[in-house]
Amino acid sequence: MLLESRPIRYAESPALRGFAAMIAPMTDAATLRQNISDMIVRLLAGGEEELAASLIHPDFVNYEADPERRAGPAGVLATGRWLRSCF
């Protein structure tokens, strides 16, 4: 049985509510794509930790992460280190 496909509404997910608030001021799609690419490829996968301050909002919370990897730029850095240690 296939699940019904429908758009995700930010208000339905606690994790996405914070994300929506962070990206709302950015209206330039190319900048948004570049920032997300930099976060995934350079910061999380590549370990360029100096990017964290410019890409991650201080109030960012990853509700799916363990508590020590949950909040702010430091949490994202810890998640990146954890992910890189797995592979």
C-alpha positions in Angstrom: 0.0 0.0 0.0 1.4 3.4 -1.0 1.3 6.3 1.4 -0.6 9.3 0.3 1.7 12.0 -0.9 1.0 15.5 0.4 3.2 18.5 1.1 4.7 18.9 4.5 3.3 21.8 6.5 5.9 23.3 8.7 3.3 23.9 11.5 2.7 20.1 11.7 6.2 19.2 12.7 8.1 20.6 15.7 11.4 20.0 14.0 10.4 21.9 10.9 8.8 24.8 12.7 12.2 26.1 13.8 13.6 25.5 10.3 10.8 27.4 8.7 11.4 30.4 10.9 15.1 30.4 10.0 14.6 30.2 6.2 11.6 32.5 6.0 13.7 35.7 5.6 15.7 34.2 2.8 13.9 34.7 -0.5 16.7 34.0 -2.9 16.4 30.3 -4.0 20.0 30.2 -5.2 21.4 31.4 -1.9 19.2 28.9 0.0 20.4 26.0 -2.2 24.0 27.1 -1.8 23.7 27.3 2.0 22.1 23.9 2.3 24.7 22.4 0.0 27.5 24.0 2.0 25.9 22.7 5.3 25.6 19.1 4.0 28.7 18.8 1.8 31.3 21.1 3.5 30.2 21.2 7.1 28.6 17.8 7.9 30.5 15.6 5.5 33.7 17.6 4.9 34.3 18.8 8.4 34.8 22.5 7.6 33.7 23.5 11.1 34.4 27.2 10.6 31.2 27.4 8.5 28.9 26.5 11.5 28.7 30.1 12.8 27.6 31.5 9.5 25.2 28.7 8.5 23.6 27.5 11.7 21.3 29.8 13.8 22.2 29.9 17.5 18.7 28.8 18.4 18.6 25.8 16.0 17.4 22.6 17.7 17.5 19.1 16.1 14.8 17.3 18.0 15.9 14.0 16.5 19.5 14.1 17.8 20.8 12.9 21.1 20.9 15.7 23.7 24.6 16.3 23.4 24.2 16.9 19.6 20.9 18.8 19.7 21.4 22.5 20.0 22.9 25.3 18.0 26.1 25.3 15.9 27.9 23.1 18.5 25.2 20.5 18.2 25.5 20.5 14.4 29.3 20.2 14.7 28.9 17.2 17.1 26.5 15.6 14.7 28.9 16.0 11.8 31.7 14.5 13.8 29.4 11.6 14.8 28.3 11.0 11.2 31.9 11.1 9.9 33.0 8.6 12.5 30.4 6.1 11.2 31.7 5.9 7.7 
